[in-house]
Amino acid sequence: MFGSDWRDHPRIELKFDTQHPIYGSHHQKIVCIDGAIAFVGGMDLTVRRWDTPEHLANDPRRVDCDGKPYPPVHDIQMVFDGGAAAAMCAVAAERWHCATGMPPGGAGSSAGADAGDAWPDGLMPDFHPAAIAIARTGPSYAGRAEIHESSTLALDMIAAAKRAIYIEAQYLTAKRIGAALSRRLKAADGPDIVIVMTQESRGLLERLAMSENRDRLIRRLARADRFGRLRAFYPVVPGAKAETEVLVHAKLIIIDDRMIRIGSSNLNNRSIGLDTECDVAIEANSPADRRSIAAIRNRLLAEHLDCPAGDVETAIAADGLASAVDRLNRNPRGLRPFKMSPTVGPFRSLPGTRFLDPERILRLPWPFR
């Protein structure tokens, strides 16, 4: 990026947030176009993110800008227009002003464009109309208060679930999220919980902070799973010689057929208060909304299980979420369980987690500030 020719284009303006806390990440993934349409989700605008729902092990189209192939990757975005898009553009404009002290140019400052012109051709909306909630995370810096909307939303959703919680996550290490899921597993009338995650993290620090602590959190959940309602999986597709893991980069929570949240927030500690995050959520206000939320969940599970979405719908209606996945998980492409014993292996967070995966800004002792 540094020294790239595109940075000098007269219609491109790139600024770095030099006030953001050290070790924190600007993690929002937002695209706003003409104030009329917005994209929010887990997808970074970078290399090694393109794929199709088939996630073929050796798709010749899935190569980076140097022509090198990369493994399958699963991600989710929500696209919306109307007043919700205008509100998201205001969020992007505020973020630009917060980082630079200047008014935004481009899409963030435009409003009132014809949304019909911007909506992607051939894409049918799942909800029409719908009210969309925007939830953010932001650290305390430069005189600004912390924002915990995203984690509050996730905890409220987990507490509100009656029958089923379906999660897709890159990371699962947050103590608060683990405690909330444990409470639901211990309750006799709690929901089924199905979690689809990445198995193999990249890099030594990521493996230490995320993979190891994820495994320990799953053990804690297994200890709490008194009624056999927990399923934790990673997705695979068949390869030429062996199974190929699919990298899960999605950040999704669906409860029952009542609420869906999609965005940038991982279920790790740093997404609770250190990084900047943005998520969007829809709560069902009609039978049509409920059908759409259930259909999205069933479509995603059908993708992972390599079966028709109608089979997922029928199995869930008959047996509930966890048992439905057990029954349909029989194909070469499918979901493989994280095999974590509730009694064998450590279950407390790794020593040093508060430095590797902190919930908030690390305050250095006075001499080192």
QUIDA-V10995 format. One record per residue. N is the residue number from 0. PSI is psi in whole degrees, -180 to 180 (NA if undefined). Layout:
N&PSI ; N&PSI
//
This chain:
0&-44 ; 1&128 ; 2&3 ; 3&144 ; 4&-34 ; 5&-23 ; 6&-23 ; 7&3 ; 8&136 ; 9&-18 ; 10&11 ; 11&129 ; 12&120 ; 13&128 ; 14&145 ; 15&141 ; 16&96 ; 17&-8 ; 18&-12 ; 19&144 ; 20&148 ; 21&140 ; 22&-9 ; 23&160 ; 24&137 ; 25&101 ; 26&0 ; 27&146 ; 28&93 ; 29&135 ; 30&122 ; 31&134 ; 32&116 ; 33&23 ; 34&11 ; 35&-24 ; 36&146 ; 37&146 ; 38&130 ; 39&136 ; 40&-149 ; 41&-4 ; 42&119 ; 43&150 ; 44&75 ; 45&-172 ; 46&165 ; 47&40 ; 48&-19 ; 49&139 ; 50&177 ; 51&165 ; 52&-18 ; 53&-28 ; 54&48 ; 55&141 ; 56&-35 ; 57&60 ; 58&117 ; 59&-17 ; 60&-17 ; 61&82 ; 62&156 ; 63&-173 ; 64&-14 ; 65&6 ; 66&9 ; 67&132 ; 68&154 ; 69&162 ; 70&165 ; 71&146 ; 72&135 ; 73&126 ; 74&167 ; 75&139 ; 76&156 ; 77&136 ; 78&139 ; 79&159 ; 80&-163 ; 81&-151 ; 82&-32 ; 83&-40 ; 84&-40 ; 85&-40 ; 86&-40 ; 87&-37 ; 88&-34 ; 89&-37 ; 90&-45 ; 91&-40 ; 92&-41 ; 93&-38 ; 94&-40 ; 95&-46 ; 96&-39 ; 97&-39 ; 98&-33 ; 99&-19 ; 100&8 ; 101&154 ; 102&148 ; 103&152 ; 104&-180 ; 105&-141 ; 106&-34 ; 107&-22 ; 108&-5 ; 109&145 ; 110&158 ; 111&8 ; 112&160 ; 113&110 ; 114&-27 ; 115&-29 ; 116&-28 ; 117&-22 ; 118&133 ; 119&134 ; 120&137 ; 121&0 ; 122&116 ; 123&131 ; 124&142 ; 125&-27 ; 126&131 ; 127&111 ; 128&176 ; 129&147 ; 130&129 ; 131&131 ; 132&141 ; 133&127 ; 134&135 ; 135&161 ; 136&139 ; 137&137 ; 138&167 ; 139&114 ; 140&157 ; 141&39 ; 142&6 ; 143&144 ; 144&155 ; 145&148 ; 146&126 ; 147&32 ; 148&-40 ; 149&-46 ; 150&-37 ; 151&-43 ; 152&-46 ; 153&-44 ; 154&-40 ; 155&-39 ; 156&-45 ; 157&-42 ; 158&-29 ; 159&-15 ; 160&138 ; 161&-44 ; 162&-35 ; 163&138 ; 164&122 ; 165&125 ; 166&135 ; 167&127 ; 168&142 ; 169&-43 ; 170&149 ; 171&92 ; 172&-10 ; 173&127 ; 174&-41 ; 175&-41 ; 176&-44 ; 177&-42 ; 178&-40 ; 179&-43 ; 180&-39 ; 181&-42 ; 182&-39 ; 183&-33 ; 184&-32 ; 185&-24 ; 186&135 ; 187&-31 ; 188&23 ; 189&172 ; 190&161 ; 191&147 ; 192&117 ; 193&124 ; 194&129 ; 195&122 ; 196&168 ; 197&139 ; 198&-53 ; 199&111 ; 200&158 ; 201&136 ; 202&151 ; 203&-50 ; 204&-40 ; 205&-39 ; 206&-39 ; 207&-51 ; 208&-33 ; 209&-55 ; 210&-48 ; 211&-45 ; 212&-30 ; 213&-46 ; 214&-39 ; 215&-38 ; 216&-39 ; 217&-39 ; 218&-40 ; 219&-41 ; 220&-40 ; 221&-36 ; 222&-34 ; 223&-13 ; 224&72 ; 225&-23 ; 226&12 ; 227&39 ; 228&0 ; 229&135 ; 230&125 ; 231&123 ; 232&163 ; 233&144 ; 234&147 ; 235&157 ; 236&153 ; 237&138 ; 238&-176 ; 239&-38 ; 240&-28 ; 241&173 ; 242&145 ; 243&127 ; 244&144 ; 245&123 ; 246&121 ; 247&113 ; 248&1 ; 249&155 ; 250&92 ; 251&139 ; 252&130 ; 253&128 ; 254&128 ; 255&-136 ; 256&32 ; 257&-24 ; 258&143 ; 259&138 ; 260&129 ; 261&139 ; 262&-149 ; 263&-12 ; 264&118 ; 265&165 ; 266&50 ; 267&172 ; 268&-43 ; 269&-24 ; 270&-7 ; 271&-30 ; 272&-8 ; 273&-45 ; 274&162 ; 275&130 ; 276&160 ; 277&126 ; 278&158 ; 279&148 ; 280&150 ; 281&128 ; 282&131 ; 283&130 ; 284&8 ; 285&162 ; 286&-35 ; 287&-40 ; 288&-42 ; 289&-42 ; 290&-39 ; 291&-42 ; 292&-47 ; 293&-39 ; 294&-38 ; 295&-46 ; 296&-46 ; 297&-36 ; 298&-42 ; 299&-44 ; 300&-39 ; 301&-37 ; 302&-48 ; 303&-35 ; 304&-5 ; 305&54 ; 306&166 ; 307&145 ; 308&-31 ; 309&-34 ; 310&-37 ; 311&-45 ; 312&-46 ; 313&-43 ; 314&-39 ; 315&-42 ; 316&-34 ; 317&-41 ; 318&-8 ; 319&168 ; 320&-53 ; 321&-48 ; 322&-33 ; 323&-44 ; 324&-41 ; 325&-43 ; 326&-37 ; 327&-9 ; 328&70 ; 329&3 ; 330&161 ; 331&-37 ; 332&126 ; 333&-159 ; 334&128 ; 335&135 ; 336&145 ; 337&115 ; 338&92 ; 339&117 ; 340&137 ; 341&-10 ; 342&-17 ; 343&124 ; 344&158 ; 345&149 ; 346&-10 ; 347&153 ; 348&148 ; 349&137 ; 350&137 ; 351&4 ; 352&-34 ; 353&-18 ; 354&-35 ; 355&-33 ; 356&67 ; 357&152 ; 358&-24 ; 359&180 ; 360&136 ; 361&118 ; 362&111 ; 363&149 ; 364&151 ; 365&-45 ; 366&-21 ; 367&0 ; 368&NA
//
